Amino acid sequence: MADTADKPALPETAAQLRGRIPGWGADLDPAVRPAVPREVLDPSASGAHWTFPERQPELVPRERSIEHGRLTPVFGTSAPLHGASGAIRRYAYRRFSEARAAHWLLLVATDRADAAESHLTSFATRRPAAPVTETGVPSEASHHPVRSRAGRVDVRHHALDPVLVAGPWVVAGSVAALAVRGAVRRSRG
């Protein structure tokens, strides 16, 4: 609508709207409104109906958003930050607001770094990670591989599954083999 110097038409009155629109204004009468008993204007009320709980002690520094001044009264401590992934996560929370994409991209990178750290540390244990069995490749062959995939939405991506699952392991194994081969050549020569 163009802005003109003409005076706009007055809005319709409640009686006109009620006559034109069936059921209009049914909730105007406070006796009919279902929320009326709860609609009490008390500016001093905070809405909280509990006392603030005792704060959990922060024995190890926890990551917290720069938007918040303090941690919640209770917080998780089951997975403390560690290694490079912990350093990246601390940096994301210390440097960037939760409203910034950089914050969330760093947290995604942290998850990938944590997965890589877990795979690497598993090789130092007596039971290292077994990427083939953990991805379900052996059960794929024994539990109706074609029938279980029929009718799925992601049919076009089936060929990419082995590449995405096994690809990083093949690349890592190739790099390790080349490194060992280079080290053996240097020691001989």
FENDA-V457651 format. One record per pair of residues at least 24 apart in sequence whose C-alpha atoms are under 10 Angstrom apart, sorted by sequence separation. I is the first residue (numbers start at 0). GAP is how many residues later the second one is. D is the distance in Angstrom with one decimal. If there is no record, write none. Layout:
# FENDA-V457651
<<I | GAP | D> <I | GAP | D>>
This chain:
# FENDA-V457651
<<84 | 24 | 8.1> <85 | 24 | 7.4> <64 | 25 | 9.9> <84 | 25 | 4.8> <85 | 25 | 9.7> <87 | 25 | 8.8> <136 | 25 | 8.7> <62 | 26 | 7.7> <63 | 26 | 8.6> <65 | 26 | 9.9> <66 | 26 | 9.8> <83 | 26 | 8.0> <84 | 26 | 7.1> <87 | 26 | 10.0> <62 | 27 | 6.0> <64 | 27 | 8.9> <65 | 27 | 6.7> <84 | 27 | 8.2> <85 | 27 | 9.2> <134 | 27 | 9.7> <61 | 28 | 8.5> <62 | 28 | 9.1> <63 | 28 | 9.7> <64 | 28 | 5.4> <65 | 28 | 6.5> <84 | 28 | 5.4> <85 | 28 | 8.2> <136 | 28 | 9.5> <60 | 29 | 9.8> <62 | 29 | 9.0> <63 | 29 | 6.1> <64 | 29 | 7.2> <65 | 29 | 7.8> <66 | 29 | 9.6> <83 | 29 | 7.1> <84 | 29 | 5.3> <136 | 29 | 9.9> <62 | 30 | 6.1> <63 | 30 | 7.6> <64 | 30 | 9.1> <65 | 30 | 7.4> <66 | 30 | 6.8> <82 | 30 | 9.1> <83 | 30 | 7.7> <84 | 30 | 9.0> <134 | 30 | 7.3> <61 | 31 | 9.8> <62 | 31 | 7.7> <64 | 31 | 8.2> <65 | 31 | 6.1> <66 | 31 | 7.8> <82 | 31 | 8.1> <84 | 31 | 9.4> <134 | 31 | 9.0> <64 | 32 | 6.7> <65 | 32 | 7.9> <66 | 32 | 9.5> <81 | 32 | 8.7> <84 | 32 | 8.1> <64 | 33 | 6.8> <80 | 33 | 9.7> <83 | 33 | 8.1> <131 | 33 | 8.7> <82 | 34 | 7.9> <130 | 34 | 8.4> <131 | 34 | 7.8> <81 | 35 | 9.7> <130 | 35 | 7.9> <131 | 37 | 9.5> <64 | 38 | 9.8> <130 | 38 | 7.9>>
